[in-house]
Amino acid sequence: MTPHEFNLMLIGLFAGLLVGLVPLITGMKKNQPALAVGGFFACTITGAILGLILAVPTACLFWWLVKKAPNKSGDYKD
């Protein structure tokens, strides 16, 4: 792995971290910690692999899964 490829992977990793905050925050508000943390780490890993091209669809998928999951928290309104 060249230094340029490594730098691109780190940039993708941080982009995945930022995008992964969407399902993490949404999942924690709906009291769905498994989906929240799973979505966060999935976005982080896919961001490191292919950047935002793969991290954004992964975040959308987990956000949708969290929104479709039953609301375990009484103070979060859908």
Secondary structure, 3 states (H helix, E strand, C coil): CCHHHHHHHHHHHHHHHHHHHHHHHHHHHCCCHHHHHHHHHHHHHHHHHHCHHHHHHHHHHHHHHHHHCCCCCCCCCC
